[in-house]
Amino acid sequence: MLGMGASKQLPTVLLIDDDMVSREVMAVVLTMGGYTVHTAINGAAAVESLAEGACAPDVILMDAQMPGLNGTRLIGELRARSQAAVIAISGSAAPGAVEAAADGFLLKPFDAEDLHKLLDEREAQTRPAAATALDSDEPVISPETLAQLRELMPPAAVRQIYAALVDDLEIRIPALEASFAAGNLAEVRRMSHAIKGGCGMAGALQLARLAARLEALNPASNQLDNASALLKDLRAAGESLKRMLETEFAE
């Protein structure tokens, strides 16, 4: 993990850019910002530098569009030789495949603070989660939402709302688990977003919070290691809602 606290040394950067002016200006800006910077004039030179052990960067900044070895192929070569975070940089939008394969993106021109902020955000995203995200003190349903619904409609109608939510979860949660097992992260995010929305509207705050965390999972980070625990917590929260339905709204 990248240590970005005030008392921690800033990471070493390998900057890859075929444009001499851009490369030198960025190197100066980052060096003045406290970073140790190595440079490479193109992708092949960067790969050679890593292979020879000439530098051991914590972060690699690579221009998204260079001649020769570039794009996702370059990212693959860099990852094969380094554990560094790979950040794509460009003066315009990066190719979609490059941005998806990289660990982040910075739009030129940027300064040391922009890189610092991006790395801080990445560290927060990759920080291991607790073994469980469930909060035993968090209510299954927001008391305020439940009170509002009871003012607006008869008990049977309120029960019907939560019964529909339980029925929906019993379909969506297994499908969500199957999508994650299949590596379909786009579908995981889509279904998590749907669960978050429905549960949030109904005041099922714990379910909504867990679904939001699943929706925000970043495939480029080690957050995916936490997904199994989040899915387990989501299922447990769904069971709590089902039990509440059976007791609070017993027919």
Order of alpha helices (4+ residues) and beta strands (2+ residues): beta-alpha-beta-alpha-beta-alpha-beta-alpha-beta-alpha-alpha-alpha-alpha-alpha-alpha
